[in-house]
Structures are given as structure tokens and as C-alpha cells.
């Protein structure tokens, strides 16, 4: 859950604490994930490099990986100190529809690991739009997350 990323022009619609609650619900029961609020303790804006540095300090000896979509790696050169970041973490990129050529043409293409996964035509924008339109999001996101969204009246 991001606190205040610099590439977002507008403030988040949902508070950091509520997003933390939704992530916690989404990963509940999966011991391969852990939730950290470390970003909330850092200076704003929240640069990924600063978050990685803080995590490395808190959890020394861990090999960190940053998983991104091809849409993000296509603009990775606009991130804060991308050359330093790519040296500190292994960056793993998931292919995304419509970004193949931009991704392959990116100067970062050869410096990251790539992986393929089944493409799901589900996006956070689509989820928010469906909620706003009064349409169901059942089965599109984890049920515990859906319940939080409905109980909190989010994205209406």
C-alpha cells in the first residue's frame, strides 16, 4: 500500500490505513507475504528507492525483489534514481497487453528479469468504475477485500 507516490498527481481516494487493511485482507492466509507500514514512517513523497533502503535496514540480509508491470518499466527512467534502484533490488517485470514494444525498446529491458503470467483483464480502475456504476465486483477481487470496500462505502 503506497503512502504518497510522487508519480501520482492527485491524493489517494482511500486513506493509507484503509489500503493497509485491504492489503492485509488480500494476503490473509498466505504466509509468503507480509504487510509493512514502513512507508508511512518515511518522508513524503514516497520514493521506491527510499522504501527499499528502509526495508534493507529493517530486514538486513534479505534479497529484495520489485515486481512491476511493463507499463511501469516503460517509464522507469522517470523514477527517482532508477540506476541506483536497479542495483539494489532485482526488478521483475510482468508483461502487460499493449506495452510489448515500449517495454522491449526501454533501456531497462536488458537489466530486468521478465516473466509471463496469465493476463487478467481486471484493473483497479475497472473495479472503481464498476463500484461507481453500482455493478458487482464479486469474484473480481478477494471477498474479504470486497467486504471492506462495501462496508466502508469506498469508490462511490
C-alpha positions in Angstrom: 0.0 0.0 0.0 1.6 3.2 -1.1 1.5 6.2 1.1 2.2 9.1 -1.3 4.0 8.1 -4.5 5.5 11.1 -6.4 4.1 10.0 -9.8 0.5 10.3 -8.7 -0.8 13.8 -9.3 -3.8 13.5 -7.0 -4.2 12.5 -3.5 -5.4 8.9 -2.9 -9.1 8.5 -2.6 -8.7 5.9 0.2 -6.5 6.5 3.2 -3.2 4.7 3.7 -4.6 2.9 6.8 -7.7 1.7 4.8 -5.4 0.5 1.9 -3.3 -1.3 4.5 -6.4 -3.0 5.8 -7.4 -4.1 2.3 -3.9 -5.5 1.5 -3.9 -7.3 4.9 -7.3 -8.9 3.9 -6.0 -9.8 0.4 -2.9 -11.6 1.7 -4.6 -13.2 4.7 -3.7 -16.9 5.0 -0.7 -16.6 2.6 2.5 -16.9 4.7 4.6 -15.9 1.7 3.6 -12.3 2.1 3.9 -9.9 4.9 2.5 -6.4 5.3 4.6 -3.5 6.4 3.7 0.1 7.2 7.3 1.3 6.8 6.3 3.7 4.0 4.1 5.6 6.4 7.1 6.4 8.5 9.2 7.8 5.6 9.3 11.4 4.2 6.9 12.4 1.5 7.0 11.9 -1.4 7.4 8.2 -1.2 10.3 7.2 -3.5 10.7 3.5 -4.1 14.4 3.8 -3.5 13.9 5.2 0.0 11.4 2.5 0.8 13.9 -0.2 -0.4 16.6 1.4 1.7 14.4 1.4 4.8 13.4 -2.2 4.2 17.0 -3.2 3.8 17.9 -1.5 7.1 15.0 -3.1 8.9 15.5 -6.6 7.4 19.2 -7.0 6.7 20.3 -9.9 4.6 17.0 -10.2 2.7 17.3 -10.2 -1.1 14.5 -7.8 -2.2 12.6 -8.1 -5.5 10.5 -5.4 -7.0 7.7 -6.7 -9.2 6.4 -4.2 -11.8 4.1 -4.3 -14.8 5.6 -3.5 -18.2 3.7 -0.2 -18.1 5.8 0.9 -15.2 9.1 -0.2 -16.6 8.3 1.7 -19.8 8.5 4.9 -17.8 11.1 3.7 -15.3 13.6 6.3 -16.3 11.3 9.0 -14.8 11.5 7.4 -11.4 13.8 8.7 -8.7 17.4 7.4 -9.2 16.5 4.4 -11.3 20.1 3.4 -11.9 20.7 3.1 -8.1 17.4 1.3 -7.6 18.2 -1.3 -10.2 21.5 -2.1 -8.4 19.8 -2.5 -5.0 16.9 -4.8 -6.0 16.2 -7.4 -8.5 13.4 -6.0 -10.7 11.0 -8.5 -12.2 8.6 -7.3 -14.9 5.3 -8.9 -15.8 4.3 -8.5 -19.4 1.2 -6.4 -20.0 -1.0 -6.0 -23.0 -0.2 -3.1 -25.2 3.3 -2.5 -23.7 5.3 -5.1 -25.6 7.2 -2.8 -28.0 7.6 0.1 -25.4 8.9 -2.4 -22.9 11.3 -4.1 -25.4 12.5 -0.6 -26.5 13.1 0.5 -22.9 16.7 1.0 -21.9 15.8 -1.1 -18.8 14.7 -4.2 -20.8 18.1 -6.0 -20.6 18.5 -5.1 -16.9 15.4 -6.7 -15.5 14.0 -10.2 -15.3 10.8 -10.9 -17.2 8.1 -13.3 -16.5 4.9 -14.3 -18.2 1.7 -14.9 -16.4 -1.9 -15.3 -17.5 -3.3 -11.9 -18.4 -6.3 -10.9 -16.4 -8.4 -8.1 -17.8 -9.0 -6.7 -14.4 -7.6 -3.3 -13.3 -8.1 -1.2 -10.2 -9.6 1.5 -12.5 -12.2 -1.1 -13.7 -13.0 -2.1 -10.2 -13.6 1.5 -9.1 -15.7 2.2 -12.2 -17.9 -0.8 -11.6 -18.4 0.2 -8.0 -19.3 3.8 -9.0 -21.8 2.4 -11.6 -23.4 0.1 -9.0 -22.2 -3.1 -10.7 -20.9 -6.1 -8.9 -17.3 -6.7 -8.2 -17.9 -10.1 -6.6 -15.3 -12.7 -7.8 -13.1 -10.0 -9.3 -11.2 -9.3 -6.1 -10.7 -11.3 -2.8 -14.0 -11.5 -0.9 -12.5 -10.0 2.3 -11.4 -7.0 0.3 -14.8 -6.6 -1.4 -16.4 -6.6 2.0 -14.1 -3.9 3.3 -14.9 -1.8 0.2 -18.7 -2.3 0.7 -18.6 -1.7 4.4 -16.5 1.5 4.1 -18.5 2.7 1.1 -15.4 3.2 -0.9 -15.2 4.4 -4.6 -18.8 5.5 -4.8 
